[in-house]
Amino acid sequence: MAVVSVVLDHTATTVLYDPKHPCNEAVAASYVRASGGLGDLSAPVLTLTAGDVERPGPLGYIKGLRVIRLDEALDTDAAVTATELLRFGHSWAAIHAARPSPAHPTGRFLLTLTPKAYAGTGVEAVHPGR
């Protein structure tokens, strides 16, 4: 089975934090796959920060999970991406993390409750419940 690389946006991390959310099991399944070496999970720190402002708690929770890698680098490429995406009202950190890169030449899936918000951004946004 191939390793699936996934980026969690703030909506997906909030779901993982809330065990009563209807999509919690689906997001948790990505975590279980990564724990078993069948996946790679990451979450952009700036996305988590923005999400934690809306609902306190997920940032500290995600930080304590050993399998989710926190993306912290804000390099020049990220700054260019941020500028382009902010002009159109998109959550740039998650998009930048999911786009193709030297480490992930084909890009990564973006797990989110709002896939339509990422339409036209060049990433494959997936709802955990579908």
A tleap script that builds the chain and sets N, CA, C and O, in Angstrom:
source leaprc.protein.ff14SB
mol = sequence {
  NMET ALA VAL VAL SER VAL VAL LEU ASP HIE
  THR ALA THR THR VAL LEU TYR ASP PRO LYS
  HIE PRO CYS ASN GLU ALA VAL ALA ALA SER
  TYR VAL ARG ALA SER GLY GLY LEU GLY ASP
  LEU SER ALA PRO VAL LEU THR LEU THR ALA
  GLY ASP VAL GLU ARG PRO GLY PRO LEU GLY
  TYR ILE LYS GLY LEU ARG VAL ILE ARG LEU
  ASP GLU ALA LEU ASP THR ASP ALA ALA VAL
  THR ALA THR GLU LEU LEU ARG PHE GLY HIE
  SER TRP ALA ALA ILE HIE ALA ALA ARG PRO
  SER PRO ALA HIE PRO THR GLY ARG PHE LEU
  LEU THR LEU THR PRO LYS ALA TYR ALA GLY
  THR GLY VAL GLU ALA VAL HIE PRO GLY CARG
}
set mol.1.N position { 0.855 -1.181 0.000 }
set mol.1.CA position { 0.000 0.000 0.000 }
set mol.1.C position { 0.894 1.234 0.000 }
set mol.1.O position { 1.876 1.294 0.740 }
set mol.2.N position { 0.554 2.216 -0.828 }
set mol.2.CA position { 1.342 3.435 -0.949 }
set mol.2.C position { 1.116 4.357 0.244 }
set mol.2.O position { 0.040 4.380 0.843 }
set mol.3.N position { 2.148 5.105 0.566 }
set mol.3.CA position { 2.046 6.104 1.624 }
set mol.3.C position { 1.265 7.296 1.069 }
set mol.3.O position { 1.564 7.794 -0.016 }
set mol.4.N position { 0.271 7.741 1.820 }
set mol.4.CA position { -0.551 8.874 1.408 }
set mol.4.C position { -0.146 10.080 2.240 }
set mol.4.O position { -0.189 10.041 3.470 }
set mol.5.N position { 0.248 11.157 1.558 }
set mol.5.CA position { 0.639 12.383 2.247 }
set mol.5.C position { -0.541 13.331 2.327 }
set mol.5.O position { -1.181 13.633 1.320 }
set mol.6.N position { -0.826 13.803 3.549 }
set mol.6.CA position { -2.007 14.631 3.797 }
set mol.6.C position { -1.618 15.853 4.620 }
set mol.6.O position { -0.834 15.761 5.565 }
set mol.7.N position { -2.178 16.993 4.244 }
set mol.7.CA position { -2.058 18.231 5.011 }
set mol.7.C position { -3.409 18.478 5.677 }
set mol.7.O position { -4.448 18.390 5.023 }
set mol.8.N position { -3.401 18.781 6.958 }
set mol.8.CA position { -4.631 19.104 7.683 }
set mol.8.C position { -4.787 20.618 7.752 }
set mol.8.O position { -3.868 21.320 8.174 }
set mol.9.N position { -5.937 21.119 7.343 }
set mol.9.CA position { -6.170 22.551 7.540 }
set mol.9.C position { -6.816 22.753 8.905 }
set mol.9.O position { -7.011 21.790 9.647 }
set mol.10.N position { -7.147 23.991 9.241 }
set mol.10.CA position { -7.680 24.284 10.578 }
set mol.10.C position { -9.014 23.595 10.845 }
set mol.10.O position { -9.324 23.280 11.994 }
set mol.11.N position { -9.810 23.357 9.798 }
set mol.11.CA position { -11.085 22.675 10.034 }
set mol.11.C position { -10.859 21.206 10.371 }
set mol.11.O position { -11.554 20.654 11.224 }
set mol.12.N position { -9.892 20.569 9.710 }
set mol.12.CA position { -9.600 19.152 9.980 }
set mol.12.C position { -8.974 18.971 11.356 }
set mol.12.O position { -9.265 17.989 12.039 }
set mol.13.N position { -8.113 19.906 11.778 }
set mol.13.CA position { -7.515 19.767 13.107 }
set mol.13.C position { -8.562 19.996 14.196 }
set mol.13.O position { -8.495 19.382 15.261 }
set mol.14.N position { -9.524 20.873 13.933 }
set mol.14.CA position { -10.603 21.088 14.892 }
set mol.14.C position { -11.445 19.822 15.028 }
set mol.14.O position { -11.880 19.479 16.127 }
set mol.15.N position { -11.676 19.129 13.916 }
set mol.15.CA position { -12.430 17.869 13.934 }
set mol.15.C position { -11.672 16.812 14.733 }
set mol.15.O position { -12.269 16.084 15.525 }
set mol.16.N position { -10.363 16.727 14.526 }
set mol.16.CA position { -9.551 15.748 15.253 }
set mol.16.C position { -9.578 16.036 16.749 }
set mol.16.O position { -9.545 15.112 17.561 }
set mol.17.N position { -9.637 17.293 17.110 }
set mol.17.CA position { -9.678 17.729 18.505 }
set mol.17.C position { -11.026 17.428 19.167 }
set mol.17.O position { -11.095 17.252 20.384 }
set mol.18.N position { -12.096 17.370 18.366 }
set mol.18.CA position { -13.455 17.195 18.889 }
set mol.18.C position { -13.942 15.766 18.644 }
set mol.18.O position { -14.398 15.460 17.542 }
set mol.19.N position { -13.856 14.880 19.651 }
set mol.19.CA position { -14.245 13.483 19.438 }
set mol.19.C position { -15.727 13.286 19.129 }
set mol.19.O position { -16.123 12.209 18.685 }
set mol.20.N position { -16.544 14.299 19.353 }
set mol.20.CA position { -17.980 14.181 19.081 }
set mol.20.C position { -18.368 14.658 17.677 }
set mol.20.O position { -19.519 14.517 17.264 }
set mol.21.N position { -17.405 15.220 16.953 }
set mol.21.CA position { -17.702 15.705 15.604 }
set mol.21.C position { -17.986 14.509 14.696 }
set mol.21.O position { -17.295 13.495 14.789 }
set mol.22.N position { -18.998 14.609 13.813 }
set mol.22.CA position { -19.354 13.482 12.950 }
set mol.22.C position { -18.213 12.991 12.045 }
set mol.22.O position { -18.220 11.831 11.634 }
set mol.23.N position { -17.251 13.840 11.733 }
set mol.23.CA position { -16.135 13.447 10.854 }
set mol.23.C position { -14.883 13.058 11.629 }
set mol.23.O position { -13.844 12.791 11.026 }
set mol.24.N position { -14.966 13.021 12.957 }
set mol.24.CA position { -13.791 12.721 13.774 }
set mol.24.C position { -13.155 11.381 13.418 }
set mol.24.O position { -11.933 11.288 13.298 }
set mol.25.N position { -13.963 10.358 13.253 }
set mol.25.CA position { -13.410 9.032 12.951 }
set mol.25.C position { -12.658 9.019 11.630 }
set mol.25.O position { -11.625 8.358 11.518 }
set mol.26.N position { -13.151 9.729 10.638 }
set mol.26.CA position { -12.482 9.771 9.335 }
set mol.26.C position { -11.131 10.472 9.431 }
set mol.26.O position { -10.152 10.000 8.853 }
set mol.27.N position { -11.064 11.590 10.153 }
set mol.27.CA position { -9.791 12.295 10.320 }
set mol.27.C position { -8.853 11.464 11.189 }
set mol.27.O position { -7.659 11.374 10.904 }
set mol.28.N position { -9.380 10.863 12.235 }
set mol.28.CA position { -8.569 10.002 13.109 }
set mol.28.C position { -8.000 8.818 12.338 }
set mol.28.O position { -6.909 8.344 12.655 }
set mol.29.N position { -8.724 8.334 11.330 }
set mol.29.CA position { -8.224 7.223 10.513 }
set mol.29.C position { -6.944 7.621 9.782 }
set mol.29.O position { -6.047 6.794 9.617 }
set mol.30.N position { -6.848 8.872 9.345 }
set mol.30.CA position { -5.613 9.353 8.712 }
set mol.30.C position { -4.465 9.327 9.708 }
set mol.30.O position { -3.332 8.993 9.360 }
set mol.31.N position { -4.765 9.679 10.939 }
set mol.31.CA position { -3.756 9.654 11.998 }
set mol.31.C position { -3.299 8.218 12.263 }
set mol.31.O position { -2.106 7.965 12.430 }
set mol.32.N position { -4.239 7.291 12.301 }
set mol.32.CA position { -3.909 5.880 12.543 }
set mol.32.C position { -3.049 5.340 11.407 }
set mol.32.O position { -2.077 4.624 11.652 }
set mol.33.N position { -3.400 5.681 10.151 }
set mol.33.CA position { -2.585 5.244 9.009 }
set mol.33.C position { -1.160 5.778 9.130 }
set mol.33.O position { -0.197 5.047 8.898 }
set mol.34.N position { -1.032 7.042 9.491 }
set mol.34.CA position { 0.301 7.637 9.641 }
set mol.34.C position { 1.065 6.971 10.784 }
set mol.34.O position { 2.273 6.760 10.683 }
set mol.35.N position { 0.371 6.644 11.857 }
set mol.35.CA position { 1.011 5.963 12.989 }
set mol.35.C position { 1.578 4.612 12.573 }
set mol.35.O position { 2.595 4.165 13.104 }
set mol.36.N position { 0.914 3.967 11.622 }
set mol.36.CA position { 1.351 2.661 11.149 }
set mol.36.C position { 2.329 2.736 9.987 }
set mol.36.O position { 2.683 1.710 9.407 }
set mol.37.N position { 2.769 3.942 9.641 }
set mol.37.CA position { 3.721 4.101 8.553 }
set mol.37.C position { 3.089 4.108 7.171 }
set mol.37.O position { 3.805 4.053 6.171 }
set mol.38.N position { 1.775 4.174 7.091 }
set mol.38.CA position { 1.081 4.153 5.803 }
set mol.38.C position { 0.663 5.536 5.332 }
set mol.38.O position { -0.012 5.675 4.312 }
set mol.39.N position { 1.060 6.538 6.067 }
set mol.39.CA position { 0.700 7.894 5.694 }
set mol.39.C position { 1.654 8.900 6.304 }
set mol.39.O position { 2.478 8.578 7.159 }
set mol.40.N position { 1.516 10.117 5.841 }
set mol.40.CA position { 2.331 11.231 6.311 }
set mol.40.C position { 1.369 12.383 6.574 }
set mol.40.O position { 0.685 12.839 5.658 }
set mol.41.N position { 1.310 12.855 7.814 }
set mol.41.CA position { 0.416 13.951 8.176 }
set mol.41.C position { 1.205 15.184 8.571 }
set mol.41.O position { 2.191 15.102 9.303 }
set mol.42.N position { 0.756 16.326 8.079 }
set mol.42.CA position { 1.358 17.573 8.519 }
set mol.42.C position { 0.267 18.622 8.667 }
set mol.42.O position { -0.821 18.500 8.105 }
set mol.43.N position { 0.584 19.650 9.433 }
set mol.43.CA position { -0.328 20.773 9.639 }
set mol.43.C position { 0.494 22.046 9.716 }
set mol.43.O position { 1.398 22.140 10.546 }
set mol.44.N position { 0.206 23.031 8.872 }
set mol.44.CA position { 0.935 24.294 8.932 }
set mol.44.C position { 0.652 25.034 10.242 }
set mol.44.O position { -0.505 25.218 10.622 }
set mol.45.N position { 1.697 25.448 10.914 }
set mol.45.CA position { 1.559 26.122 12.205 }
set mol.45.C position { 0.706 27.382 12.090 }
set mol.45.O position { -0.110 27.653 12.971 }
set mol.46.N position { 0.878 28.145 11.033 }
set mol.46.CA position { 0.096 29.376 10.905 }
set mol.46.C position { -1.385 29.090 10.682 }
set mol.46.O position { -2.239 29.864 11.115 }
set mol.47.N position { -1.692 27.986 10.013 }
set mol.47.CA position { -3.086 27.587 9.857 }
set mol.47.C position { -3.670 27.181 11.202 }
set mol.47.O position { -4.797 27.547 11.538 }
set mol.48.N position { -2.888 26.415 11.973 }
set mol.48.CA position { -3.334 26.007 13.307 }
set mol.48.C position { -3.560 27.222 14.201 }
set mol.48.O position { -4.517 27.268 14.974 }
set mol.49.N position { -2.682 28.190 14.090 }
set mol.49.CA position { -2.803 29.405 14.895 }
set mol.49.C position { -4.105 30.127 14.576 }
set mol.49.O position { -4.832 30.542 15.479 }
set mol.50.N position { -4.395 30.273 13.285 }
set mol.50.CA position { -5.633 30.942 12.879 }
set mol.50.C position { -6.845 30.163 13.376 }
set mol.50.O position { -7.816 30.757 13.844 }
set mol.51.N position { -6.793 28.847 13.278 }
set mol.51.CA position { -7.895 28.018 13.747 }
set mol.51.C position { -8.079 28.093 15.248 }
set mol.51.O position { -9.204 28.051 15.746 }
set mol.52.N position { -6.964 28.203 15.976 }
set mol.52.CA position { -7.029 28.257 17.435 }
set mol.52.C position { -7.629 29.580 17.919 }
set mol.52.O position { -8.179 29.659 19.017 }
set mol.53.N position { -7.515 30.600 17.095 }
set mol.53.CA position { -8.137 31.876 17.438 }
set mol.53.C position { -9.655 31.723 17.393 }
set mol.53.O position { -10.366 32.249 18.249 }
set mol.54.N position { -10.149 30.991 16.375 }
set mol.54.CA position { -11.587 30.768 16.235 }
set mol.54.C position { -12.128 29.862 17.341 }
set mol.54.O position { -13.207 30.102 17.883 }
set mol.55.N position { -11.362 28.819 17.667 }
set mol.55.CA position { -11.771 27.871 18.714 }
set mol.55.C position { -10.523 27.412 19.454 }
set mol.55.O position { -9.765 26.604 18.917 }
set mol.56.N position { -10.286 27.892 20.652 }
set mol.56.CA position { -9.086 27.528 21.411 }
set mol.56.C position { -9.017 26.025 21.710 }
set mol.56.O position { -10.022 25.391 22.032 }
set mol.57.N position { -7.806 25.478 21.594 }
set mol.57.CA position { -7.579 24.090 21.973 }
set mol.57.C position { -6.880 23.216 20.955 }
set mol.57.O position { -5.960 22.485 21.322 }
set mol.58.N position { -7.276 23.257 19.682 }
set mol.58.CA position { -6.668 22.334 18.727 }
set mol.58.C position { -5.154 22.469 18.567 }
set mol.58.O position { -4.471 21.460 18.397 }
set mol.59.N position { -4.619 23.676 18.615 }
set mol.59.CA position { -3.177 23.860 18.433 }
set mol.59.C position { -2.387 23.095 19.483 }
set mol.59.O position { -1.467 22.352 19.139 }
set mol.60.N position { -2.725 23.261 20.743 }
set mol.60.CA position { -2.027 22.544 21.803 }
set mol.60.C position { -2.216 21.041 21.698 }
set mol.60.O position { -1.295 20.273 21.973 }
set mol.61.N position { -3.392 20.629 21.305 }
set mol.61.CA position { -3.683 19.198 21.149 }
set mol.61.C position { -2.838 18.595 20.031 }
set mol.61.O position { -2.197 17.561 20.221 }
set mol.62.N position { -2.838 19.240 18.869 }
set mol.62.CA position { -2.085 18.736 17.717 }
set mol.62.C position { -0.596 18.733 18.012 }
set mol.62.O position { 0.119 17.815 17.608 }
set mol.63.N position { -0.126 19.753 18.712 }
set mol.63.CA position { 1.297 19.823 19.070 }
set mol.63.C position { 1.728 18.592 19.872 }
set mol.63.O position { 2.872 18.150 19.760 }
set mol.64.N position { 0.833 18.045 20.667 }
set mol.64.CA position { 1.152 16.891 21.497 }
set mol.64.C position { 1.064 15.550 20.790 }
set mol.64.O position { 1.438 14.527 21.364 }
set mol.65.N position { 0.575 15.535 19.552 }
set mol.65.CA position { 0.458 14.277 18.812 }
set mol.65.C position { 1.761 14.004 18.062 }
set mol.65.O position { 2.195 14.814 17.244 }
set mol.66.N position { 2.369 12.877 18.341 }
set mol.66.CA position { 3.703 12.600 17.804 }
set mol.66.C position { 3.749 12.373 16.303 }
set mol.66.O position { 4.806 12.561 15.701 }
set mol.67.N position { 2.664 11.983 15.681 }
set mol.67.CA position { 2.689 11.611 14.269 }
set mol.67.C position { 2.500 12.802 13.330 }
set mol.67.O position { 2.954 12.759 12.186 }
set mol.68.N position { 1.849 13.846 13.787 }
set mol.68.CA position { 1.593 15.002 12.922 }
set mol.68.C position { 2.791 15.945 12.966 }
set mol.68.O position { 3.178 16.451 14.020 }
set mol.69.N position { 3.363 16.162 11.784 }
set mol.69.CA position { 4.507 17.072 11.671 }
set mol.69.C position { 3.967 18.498 11.499 }
set mol.69.O position { 3.097 18.751 10.666 }
set mol.70.N position { 4.492 19.401 12.289 }
set mol.70.CA position { 4.090 20.795 12.178 }
set mol.70.C position { 5.023 21.502 11.195 }
set mol.70.O position { 6.236 21.552 11.400 }
set mol.71.N position { 4.443 22.045 10.131 }
set mol.71.CA position { 5.216 22.799 9.141 }
set mol.71.C position { 5.385 24.216 9.649 }
set mol.71.O position { 4.411 24.939 9.859 }
set mol.72.N position { 6.644 24.606 9.845 }
set mol.72.CA position { 6.899 25.922 10.419 }
set mol.72.C position { 7.603 26.882 9.479 }
set mol.72.O position { 7.594 28.092 9.709 }
set mol.73.N position { 8.207 26.366 8.435 }
set mol.73.CA position { 9.027 27.221 7.580 }
set mol.73.C position { 8.182 28.197 6.766 }
set mol.73.O position { 7.203 27.806 6.130 }
set mol.74.N position { 8.565 29.442 6.794 }
set mol.74.CA position { 7.967 30.454 5.932 }
set mol.74.C position { 9.101 30.983 5.063 }
set mol.74.O position { 9.778 31.954 5.403 }
set mol.75.N position { 9.281 30.309 3.930 }
set mol.75.CA position { 10.364 30.699 3.041 }
set mol.75.C position { 9.837 31.658 1.972 }
set mol.75.O position { 8.671 32.051 1.999 }
set mol.76.N position { 10.700 32.027 1.043 }
set mol.76.CA position { 10.313 32.962 -0.002 }
set mol.76.C position { 9.180 32.416 -0.855 }
set mol.76.O position { 8.255 33.147 -1.206 }
set mol.77.N position { 9.250 31.115 -1.192 }
set mol.77.CA position { 8.179 30.519 -1.988 }
set mol.77.C position { 6.843 30.616 -1.246 }
set mol.77.O position { 5.811 30.907 -1.850 }
set mol.78.N position { 6.873 30.374 0.052 }
set mol.78.CA position { 5.646 30.471 0.846 }
set mol.78.C position { 5.126 31.902 0.861 }
set mol.78.O position { 3.917 32.122 0.788 }
set mol.79.N position { 6.020 32.870 0.953 }
set mol.79.CA position { 5.607 34.277 0.969 }
set mol.79.C position { 4.961 34.673 -0.355 }
set mol.79.O position { 3.964 35.396 -0.365 }
set mol.80.N position { 5.520 34.205 -1.474 }
set mol.80.CA position { 4.927 34.494 -2.783 }
set mol.80.C position { 3.551 33.849 -2.885 }
set mol.80.O position { 2.591 34.481 -3.326 }
set mol.81.N position { 3.463 32.593 -2.477 }
set mol.81.CA position { 2.176 31.894 -2.489 }
set mol.81.C position { 1.164 32.622 -1.610 }
set mol.81.O position { 0.013 32.809 -2.004 }
set mol.82.N position { 1.601 33.032 -0.414 }
set mol.82.CA position { 0.704 33.715 0.516 }
set mol.82.C position { 0.141 34.982 -0.105 }
set mol.82.O position { -1.059 35.243 -0.018 }
set mol.83.N position { 0.994 35.758 -0.723 }
set mol.83.CA position { 0.556 37.010 -1.328 }
set mol.83.C position { -0.490 36.755 -2.401 }
set mol.83.O position { -1.524 37.423 -2.441 }
set mol.84.N position { -0.216 35.778 -3.282 }
set mol.84.CA position { -1.157 35.466 -4.362 }
set mol.84.C position { -2.510 35.012 -3.806 }
set mol.84.O position { -3.562 35.466 -4.255 }
set mol.85.N position { -2.464 34.119 -2.832 }
set mol.85.CA position { -3.700 33.532 -2.316 }
set mol.85.C position { -4.480 34.484 -1.421 }
set mol.85.O position { -5.711 34.478 -1.435 }
set mol.86.N position { -3.785 35.295 -0.649 }
set mol.86.CA position { -4.475 36.256 0.215 }
set mol.86.C position { -5.271 37.263 -0.607 }
set mol.86.O position { -6.329 37.729 -0.184 }
set mol.87.N position { -4.754 37.589 -1.778 }
set mol.87.CA position { -5.473 38.521 -2.653 }
set mol.87.C position { -6.843 37.987 -3.045 }
set mol.87.O position { -7.769 38.753 -3.314 }
set mol.88.N position { -6.962 36.657 -3.073 }
set mol.88.CA position { -8.227 36.030 -3.452 }
set mol.88.C position { -8.981 35.459 -2.256 }
set mol.88.O position { -9.980 34.760 -2.430 }
set mol.89.N position { -8.511 35.752 -1.040 }
set mol.89.CA position { -9.216 35.353 0.173 }
set mol.89.C position { -9.047 33.902 0.588 }
set mol.89.O position { -9.879 33.375 1.326 }
set mol.90.N position { -7.986 33.242 0.129 }
set mol.90.CA position { -7.767 31.834 0.462 }
set mol.90.C position { -6.884 31.664 1.702 }
set mol.90.O position { -6.098 32.548 2.043 }
set mol.91.N position { -7.025 30.522 2.366 }
set mol.91.CA position { -6.156 30.136 3.478 }
set mol.91.C position { -4.841 29.669 2.884 }
set mol.91.O position { -4.718 28.510 2.488 }
set mol.92.N position { -3.882 30.533 2.818 }
set mol.92.CA position { -2.672 30.275 2.046 }
set mol.92.C position { -1.754 29.220 2.642 }
set mol.92.O position { -1.139 28.475 1.880 }
set mol.93.N position { -1.625 29.115 3.959 }
set mol.93.CA position { -0.640 28.206 4.557 }
set mol.93.C position { -0.932 26.753 4.216 }
set mol.93.O position { -0.017 26.002 3.878 }
set mol.94.N position { -2.179 26.351 4.299 }
set mol.94.CA position { -2.543 24.970 3.976 }
set mol.94.C position { -2.348 24.697 2.489 }
set mol.94.O position { -1.896 23.617 2.108 }
set mol.95.N position { -2.682 25.659 1.658 }
set mol.95.CA position { -2.522 25.483 0.215 }
set mol.95.C position { -1.048 25.349 -0.136 }
set mol.95.O position { -0.669 24.464 -0.902 }
set mol.96.N position { -0.227 26.213 0.413 }
set mol.96.CA position { 1.212 26.141 0.141 }
set mol.96.C position { 1.773 24.790 0.560 }
set mol.96.O position { 2.593 24.212 -0.152 }
set mol.97.N position { 1.342 24.288 1.701 }
set mol.97.CA position { 1.843 23.005 2.198 }
set mol.97.C position { 1.382 21.841 1.324 }
set mol.97.O position { 2.088 20.838 1.217 }
set mol.98.N position { 0.221 21.957 0.704 }
set mol.98.CA position { -0.324 20.859 -0.102 }
set mol.98.C position { 0.149 20.879 -1.554 }
set mol.98.O position { 0.056 19.859 -2.238 }
set mol.99.N position { 0.645 21.996 -2.034 }
set mol.99.CA position { 1.100 22.092 -3.422 }
set mol.99.C position { 2.366 21.254 -3.637 }
set mol.99.O position { 3.086 20.945 -2.688 }
set mol.100.N position { 2.624 20.893 -4.894 }
set mol.100.CA position { 3.859 20.146 -5.177 }
set mol.100.C position { 5.103 20.892 -4.689 }
set mol.100.O position { 5.191 22.117 -4.767 }
set mol.101.N position { 6.051 20.115 -4.189 }
set mol.101.CA position { 7.306 20.656 -3.673 }
set mol.101.C position { 8.394 19.624 -3.944 }
set mol.101.O position { 8.088 18.511 -4.371 }
set mol.102.N position { 9.662 19.971 -3.704 }
set mol.102.CA position { 10.716 18.968 -3.887 }
set mol.102.C position { 10.495 17.709 -3.026 }
set mol.102.O position { 10.802 16.599 -3.459 }
set mol.103.N position { 9.973 17.883 -1.835 }
set mol.103.CA position { 9.729 16.729 -0.952 }
set mol.103.C position { 8.497 15.934 -1.377 }
set mol.103.O position { 8.424 14.730 -1.134 }
set mol.104.N position { 7.532 16.596 -2.008 }
set mol.104.CA position { 6.283 15.957 -2.445 }
set mol.104.C position { 5.988 16.416 -3.871 }
set mol.104.O position { 5.149 17.294 -4.077 }
set mol.105.N position { 6.676 15.825 -4.867 }
set mol.105.CA position { 6.559 16.292 -6.254 }
set mol.105.C position { 5.144 16.284 -6.833 }
set mol.105.O position { 4.840 17.079 -7.723 }
set mol.106.N position { 4.287 15.410 -6.347 }
set mol.106.CA position { 2.912 15.380 -6.853 }
set mol.106.C position { 1.947 16.140 -5.955 }
set mol.106.O position { 0.744 16.159 -6.213 }
set mol.107.N position { 2.463 16.762 -4.909 }
set mol.107.CA position { 1.619 17.476 -3.954 }
set mol.107.C position { 1.069 16.528 -2.909 }
set mol.107.O position { 1.363 15.333 -2.911 }
set mol.108.N position { 0.266 17.081 -2.016 }
set mol.108.CA position { -0.364 16.286 -0.952 }
set mol.108.C position { -1.848 16.589 -0.929 }
set mol.108.O position { -2.282 17.657 -1.360 }
set mol.109.N position { -2.625 15.639 -0.420 }
set mol.109.CA position { -4.051 15.877 -0.245 }
set mol.109.C position { -4.243 16.895 0.874 }
set mol.109.O position { -3.471 16.920 1.833 }
set mol.110.N position { -5.270 17.732 0.753 }
set mol.110.CA position { -5.618 18.704 1.779 }
set mol.110.C position { -6.927 18.260 2.411 }
set mol.110.O position { -7.978 18.314 1.772 }
set mol.111.N position { -6.870 17.824 3.656 }
set mol.111.CA position { -8.057 17.359 4.368 }
set mol.111.C position { -8.731 18.559 5.017 }
set mol.111.O position { -8.121 19.265 5.819 }
set mol.112.N position { -9.998 18.787 4.664 }
set mol.112.CA position { -10.719 19.974 5.106 }
set mol.112.C position { -12.224 19.731 5.128 }
set mol.112.O position { -12.731 18.882 4.394 }
set mol.113.N position { -12.924 20.462 5.955 }
set mol.113.CA position { -14.390 20.409 5.950 }
set mol.113.C position { -14.964 21.313 4.870 }
set mol.113.O position { -16.158 21.254 4.576 }
set mol.114.N position { -14.111 22.155 4.274 }
set mol.114.CA position { -14.582 23.124 3.287 }
set mol.114.C position { -13.805 22.998 1.970 }
set mol.114.O position { -13.094 23.931 1.600 }
set mol.115.N position { -13.920 21.873 1.253 }
set mol.115.CA position { -13.160 21.705 0.019 }
set mol.115.C position { -13.466 22.766 -1.044 }
set mol.115.O position { -12.586 23.116 -1.830 }
set mol.116.N position { -14.689 23.276 -1.079 }
set mol.116.CA position { -15.041 24.293 -2.082 }
set mol.116.C position { -14.233 25.573 -1.884 }
set mol.116.O position { -14.003 26.316 -2.839 }
set mol.117.N position { -13.804 25.832 -0.657 }
set mol.117.CA position { -13.002 27.032 -0.386 }
set mol.117.C position { -11.642 26.974 -1.081 }
set mol.117.O position { -10.983 28.001 -1.250 }
set mol.118.N position { -11.230 25.790 -1.477 }
set mol.118.CA position { -9.916 25.612 -2.106 }
set mol.118.C position { -10.015 25.395 -3.614 }
set mol.118.O position { -9.014 25.076 -4.255 }
set mol.119.N position { -11.206 25.562 -4.191 }
set mol.119.CA position { -11.389 25.391 -5.635 }
set mol.119.C position { -10.505 26.375 -6.397 }
set mol.119.O position { -10.411 27.551 -6.044 }
set mol.120.N position { -9.872 25.880 -7.431 }
set mol.120.CA position { -9.042 26.733 -8.278 }
set mol.120.C position { -7.686 27.076 -7.717 }
set mol.120.O position { -6.995 27.932 -8.270 }
set mol.121.N position { -7.276 26.431 -6.626 }
set mol.121.CA position { -5.985 26.752 -6.004 }
set mol.121.C position { -4.876 25.790 -6.394 }
set mol.121.O position { -3.718 25.998 -6.030 }
set mol.122.N position { -5.217 24.738 -7.132 }
set mol.122.CA position { -4.187 23.794 -7.563 }
set mol.122.C position { -3.908 22.686 -6.571 }
set mol.122.O position { -2.921 21.966 -6.721 }
set mol.123.N position { -4.750 22.527 -5.561 }
set mol.123.CA position { -4.566 21.427 -4.610 }
set mol.123.C position { -5.804 20.537 -4.632 }
set mol.123.O position { -6.888 20.969 -5.023 }
set mol.124.N position { -5.629 19.304 -4.212 }
set mol.124.CA position { -6.752 18.375 -4.137 }
set mol.124.C position { -7.302 18.382 -2.720 }
set mol.124.O position { -6.777 17.708 -1.833 }
set mol.125.N position { -8.364 19.152 -2.519 }
set mol.125.CA position { -9.000 19.269 -1.209 }
set mol.125.C position { -10.049 18.175 -1.062 }
set mol.125.O position { -10.881 17.976 -1.947 }
set mol.126.N position { -10.001 17.465 0.066 }
set mol.126.CA position { -10.868 16.316 0.306 }
set mol.126.C position { -11.600 16.483 1.637 }
set mol.126.O position { -10.993 16.825 2.652 }
set mol.127.N position { -12.901 16.240 1.620 }
set mol.127.CA position { -13.701 16.253 2.851 }
set mol.127.C position { -13.542 14.904 3.532 }
set mol.127.O position { -13.651 13.877 2.862 }
set mol.128.N position { -13.287 14.863 4.847 }
set mol.128.CA position { -13.073 13.580 5.522 }
set mol.128.C position { -14.288 12.663 5.527 }
set mol.128.O position { -14.139 11.451 5.681 }
set mol.129.N position { -15.477 13.212 5.361 }
set mol.129.CA position { -16.680 12.401 5.389 }
set mol.129.C position { -17.077 11.832 4.034 }
set mol.129.O position { -18.125 11.199 3.908 }
set mol.130.N position { -16.248 12.054 3.025 }
set mol.130.CA position { -16.595 11.573 1.666 }
set mol.130.C position { -15.523 10.699 1.106 }
set mol.130.O position { -15.649 10.211 -0.018 }
savepdb mol mol.pdb
quit
